[in-house]
Amino acid sequence: MDPTRRQTLALAGAGAAATVLPHAGSAAADTSTSTDPYDTLLARAEQQLTGGDFDAADPDFAAALTALDRQAAAWWQQLDTSAGRTALWPDLSPAADPGMFGQSYPRLRTIATAWATPGTSLTGDAAVLAGLLDALRFLHSVGYNPARSESGNWWFWEIGAPRALVDTCVLLHARLPADDLAAYVSAVARFVPDPDRRTNSPSLAETGANRADKAVIVALRGLLARDAATLALARDGLSDVRDGGRNSLFQYVTSGDGFYADGSFVQHDYVAYTGTYGSILLGSAGQLIALLAGSDWAVTDPDVSVLHEAVDRTFSPVLFDGLMMDAVRGRAISRERAPDHTDGAVAVSYVLQLADGAPQSYAGRWRAAAKGWILRNDSRNKETPYASLVGVPALARAKAVLDDPAVRPADRLTGHFVFAGMDRVVHRRPRWACALSLSSKRISAYEAGNGENLHGWYTGDGMTYLYDGDDPDAFGDGFWPTVDPYRLPGTTVDTRARTDLGTGGGTSTFRPKNAVAGGAVLDGRYGAAAMELIADGSTLRAKKTWFFVDNAVVALGADITASDGRTIETVVENRNLHAGGAPRLVVDGHRKPPRQGWSASLPGARWAHLEGTGGYVFPSGGPLRALREERTGTWRALNTGADTGGSTTPLTRRYATLWFDHGPSPVSASYAYVLLPGATAAATAVWSRSRPVRIVASDGTVQAVESPRLGLLAAHFWAAGAVGGLRTDGPGTVLVRRHGHGVTVAVADPGRTTATLAVELPFPVRRLVSADDTISVAPGRRPVLTVQVGGSRGQTHTAELA
């Protein structure tokens, strides 16, 4: 599958400034006095790549211009212009190879962008222009031309190379000889004739981000060829007119690739991919809408509102202070040059781009959200502010928002979000957020391939990402190359040695055999989630649940069983302390040694506190262990991809790890722990004594907690059972909350194995106030709710009772 749309389409920094999309008003503004529609749109397309008119002396643009200039000048100076060359750059040889010309075109685009953008050392340079024209002819002759047949990775032929080529042609179109332009347009037409089909596999319909990318390529080809039919083909590709809307980007899907009504985004059929493919779809579709606005080919599909709704449903919950959560970035977590803050900045730039042409009811809210993301990012990430992560066009748009006093920065989003369509859960509080990465027979535990994500074995086994507003770089600062990949927070693992994933060509996914993965949300604030763990290549089985109650996350494990003779562990925490961090670790009021290499068995521990992170409570004690260690690794060990491979430079980071050691071949082992993000040591000690959230059951039938103060009882039933007077006739997740004279109930079937679920409440109910049409209620002293969960695909069903 595609290697990474990777560095060429995802990075918004120095070398890829051209890929970040235009300054606000540019989408609708005419930048040419010509009445010729092609000239008008070509000028607009060029502005989308360069940022249009801006003051190059403005210090706000200095970082973006410097980054663009530095990278473009370096590649220009290294460009091979000799007569007998076999490549344009020594590290991309031979240019005839698709992986090599596929990476050469983006470099030419960067040089062309610097040539066309005011304020760089290459701006308007005649020698640079001549070199670009010569380099394009060379690549066409030896690499990308209509006479060749596809080989290797299809993505280079159908997306990577043609996208960079048409962008470069847009930047140079006024200076390109007609014969050259015709040759390049012909090559693109050969490999990207339309957005609808995979050229090297015509029976395969394009979906999601691939379709959006191809629609942009076809549109730019149509402009360069001055061909109305091709422009219409590009526009119609967004809506999939060819196949009656079957693969339209403006629809909610219920399986496979695309946006789901619950906010999920899936690509490659089974992978949670909001943070990369979803972002690219948002960017490419938004760019095309902006490009064609007001023309004869304007996008008028009334269902474009699906794209608008996606900003709030799909992207906002997984953006934390401008960072894109790793739980939705798939194999991109292994890319050194595209960490979470870079992918987050790209997504923010795409949201602002879409705001330009969206109704004010959407645009105003998005601009406020983006302003908050950028300001909080810049206040915490002094070394990588937003301006250093995006190119001139995106920065121009952001500057307009940041400088507008009428746009008030939005606070952090709060709430509980269950993305049933992609087995993800996000819990957000004012100062922190927690993301849960699950998997099932529907959604893969990981994706690897083309040399990427070689150690992603356990990333979908309940990995728990804790994002703290005071430490936004916990996962972005060298985490993946240095963390112990066998001890990811939240996971229960067999300690067997694993071999590298994805070392061959193409990408592949692993989907476990379990059905249960997901949960329910109550009042938009409280949640419960469950996953049955059926380990890959091991006899390990476990039943895992998480309960999200305001500022606490309670994690329970039951029926932990294995018979392979190897030690089984459940990881409570494995916190990145960065290069020199030595925060205090206190256990039951006693400070533990700060030295690296310290370890201890803490079987009777009741609570712990890690300075700068928060508290941990262990309600039933257990075989707890702790470790401080310094770990060294390289990005190359995680990613050897042709265009995304990491460096061999060693990185060293310190970690504080807490885990339960269940011993070899445990039988019905269990665990219980509570995360208190941001809590002080004193608050953690008080919580441990007072237990405002209590565990009322944790076995193979039901796992449940209650909060008397909140009137909340939350449970996951693995089978028919009862707890605290709450009873079900089958498996499912149930949350019940009494407040005042009312009761709210939330029910879900994350295993999707039941048609109806009967829920008996432990207190009387007089009447039904409101409910989803899937719920019927028999009130009385022991009221029963009958919930039609069949066909709801794991969604939450809610009712309010009196």
QUICORPE-V950958 format. One record per backbone hydrogen bond with DSSP energy under -0.5 kcal/mol. CO is the residue of the C=O (numbers start at 1). NH is the residue of the N-H. Records with the same first field share a line. If there is no record, write none. Layout:
CO = NH ; NH
This chain:
4 = 8
6 = 10 ; 11
7 = 11
13 = 16
14 = 17
16 = 19
17 = 20
23 = 26 ; 27
24 = 27
25 = 28 ; 29
29 = 31
36 = 40
37 = 41
38 = 42
39 = 43
40 = 44
41 = 45
42 = 46
43 = 47
44 = 48
45 = 49
46 = 49 ; 50
47 = 51
54 = 56
55 = 58
58 = 61
59 = 62 ; 63
61 = 65
62 = 66
63 = 67
64 = 68
65 = 69
66 = 70
67 = 71
68 = 72
69 = 73
70 = 74
71 = 75
72 = 76
73 = 77
74 = 78
75 = 79
76 = 79
79 = 81
82 = 85
86 = 95
88 = 80
89 = 92
90 = 93
94 = 97
97 = 100 ; 101
98 = 102
100 = 104
101 = 105
103 = 107
104 = 108
105 = 109
106 = 110
107 = 111
108 = 112
109 = 113
110 = 114
111 = 115
112 = 116
113 = 117
115 = 124
117 = 120
120 = 123
122 = 125
125 = 129
126 = 130
127 = 131
128 = 132
129 = 133
130 = 134
131 = 135
132 = 136
133 = 137
134 = 138
135 = 139
136 = 140
137 = 141
138 = 142
139 = 143 ; 144
143 = 145
145 = 148
153 = 156 ; 157
154 = 157 ; 158
155 = 159 ; 160
156 = 161
159 = 163
160 = 164
161 = 165
162 = 166
163 = 167
164 = 168
165 = 169
166 = 170
167 = 171
168 = 172
169 = 173
170 = 173
172 = 175 ; 176
177 = 181
178 = 182
179 = 183
180 = 184
181 = 185
182 = 186
183 = 187
184 = 188
185 = 189
186 = 190
187 = 191
188 = 192
196 = 206
197 = 199
198 = 201
201 = 198 ; 204
203 = 205
204 = 198
207 = 210 ; 211
208 = 212
209 = 213
210 = 214
211 = 215
212 = 216
213 = 217
214 = 218
215 = 219
216 = 220
217 = 221
218 = 222
219 = 223
220 = 224
221 = 225
222 = 226 ; 227
223 = 226
226 = 228
227 = 231
228 = 232
229 = 233
230 = 234
231 = 235
232 = 236
233 = 237
234 = 238
235 = 238 ; 239
236 = 240 ; 241
238 = 249
240 = 243 ; 245
241 = 244
243 = 246
245 = 248
251 = 259
258 = 266
259 = 253
260 = 263
264 = 260
265 = 273
266 = 258
267 = 271
268 = 270
269 = 256
270 = 444
271 = 267 ; 273
273 = 276 ; 278
274 = 279
276 = 280
277 = 281
278 = 282
279 = 283
280 = 284
281 = 285
282 = 286
283 = 287
284 = 288
285 = 289
286 = 290
287 = 291
288 = 292
289 = 293
292 = 295
295 = 298
298 = 300
301 = 304
302 = 305
303 = 306
304 = 307 ; 308
305 = 309
306 = 310
307 = 311
308 = 311 ; 312
309 = 313
310 = 314 ; 315
311 = 316
315 = 318
316 = 319
318 = 320 ; 325
319 = 321
320 = 323
323 = 320 ; 325
325 = 328
326 = 329
328 = 275 ; 276
329 = 332
330 = 333
331 = 334
332 = 335
334 = 336
335 = 338
339 = 342 ; 343
340 = 324 ; 344
341 = 345
342 = 346
343 = 347
344 = 348
345 = 349
346 = 350
347 = 351
348 = 352
349 = 353
350 = 354
351 = 355
352 = 356
353 = 356 ; 357
354 = 357 ; 358
355 = 358
359 = 362 ; 363
360 = 364
362 = 366
363 = 367
364 = 368
365 = 369
366 = 370
367 = 371
368 = 372 ; 410
369 = 373
370 = 374
371 = 375
372 = 376
373 = 377
374 = 378
375 = 379
376 = 380
377 = 381
380 = 382
382 = 385
385 = 388 ; 389
386 = 389 ; 390
391 = 395
392 = 396
393 = 397
394 = 398
395 = 399
396 = 400
397 = 401
398 = 402
399 = 403
401 = 404
403 = 405
404 = 407
406 = 408
415 = 428
417 = 419 ; 426
418 = 420
419 = 422 ; 423 ; 424
420 = 423
423 = 438
424 = 419
425 = 436
426 = 417
427 = 434
428 = 415
431 = 469
432 = 429
433 = 467
434 = 427
435 = 465
436 = 425 ; 438
437 = 462 ; 463
443 = 440
446 = 510
448 = 508
449 = 452
451 = 640 ; 641
452 = 449
453 = 456
454 = 501
456 = 459
458 = 461
461 = 492
463 = 437 ; 465
464 = 466
465 = 435 ; 467
466 = 468
467 = 433
468 = 471
471 = 468 ; 474
473 = 477
476 = 478
478 = 482
479 = 482 ; 483
483 = 485
484 = 487
488 = 491
489 = 464
491 = 571
493 = 569
502 = 451
504 = 450 ; 451
506 = 450
508 = 448
510 = 445 ; 446 ; 512
514 = 441
515 = 517
516 = 532
518 = 530
520 = 528
522 = 525 ; 526
524 = 416
526 = 522
527 = 548
528 = 520
529 = 546
530 = 518
531 = 533 ; 544
532 = 534
533 = 535 ; 542
535 = 538
540 = 535
541 = 561
542 = 533 ; 544
543 = 558
544 = 531
545 = 556
546 = 529
547 = 549 ; 554
548 = 527 ; 550
549 = 552
552 = 549
553 = 555 ; 675
554 = 547
555 = 673
556 = 545
557 = 671
558 = 543
559 = 561
560 = 669
561 = 541
566 = 665
567 = 495
568 = 662
569 = 493
570 = 572 ; 660
571 = 490
573 = 658
575 = 577 ; 656
577 = 581
578 = 654
584 = 586 ; 611
585 = 592
586 = 609
587 = 590
590 = 587
595 = 598
598 = 628
600 = 626
602 = 605
603 = 622
606 = 618
607 = 588
608 = 616
609 = 586 ; 611
610 = 613 ; 614
613 = 678
614 = 610
615 = 676
616 = 608
617 = 619 ; 674
618 = 621
622 = 624
623 = 661
624 = 602
625 = 659
626 = 600
627 = 657
628 = 597
629 = 631 ; 655
631 = 653
633 = 651
634 = 637
635 = 638 ; 639
638 = 454
639 = 646
641 = 645
644 = 336
647 = 636
651 = 633
653 = 631
654 = 577 ; 578
655 = 629
656 = 575
657 = 627
658 = 572 ; 573
659 = 625
660 = 570 ; 662
663 = 568 ; 666
666 = 562
669 = 560
671 = 557
673 = 555
674 = 617
675 = 553
676 = 615 ; 679
680 = 684
681 = 685
682 = 686
683 = 687
684 = 688
685 = 689
686 = 690
687 = 691
694 = 696 ; 706
697 = 704
701 = 718 ; 719
702 = 699
703 = 716
704 = 696 ; 697
705 = 714
706 = 694
707 = 710 ; 711 ; 712
711 = 738
712 = 707
713 = 736
714 = 705
715 = 734
716 = 703 ; 718
717 = 732
721 = 728
723 = 726
726 = 723
727 = 760
728 = 721
732 = 717
733 = 748
734 = 715
735 = 746
736 = 713
737 = 744
739 = 742
742 = 739
743 = 801
744 = 737
745 = 799
746 = 735
747 = 797
748 = 733
749 = 752
750 = 517
755 = 789 ; 790
757 = 787
758 = 729 ; 760
759 = 761 ; 785
760 = 727
763 = 783
765 = 780
767 = 802
770 = 800
772 = 775
774 = 788
776 = 786
777 = 779
778 = 784
780 = 765 ; 783
783 = 761
784 = 778 ; 786
785 = 759 ; 787
786 = 776 ; 788
787 = 757 ; 789
789 = 792
792 = 795
797 = 747
798 = 772
799 = 745
800 = 769 ; 770
801 = 743
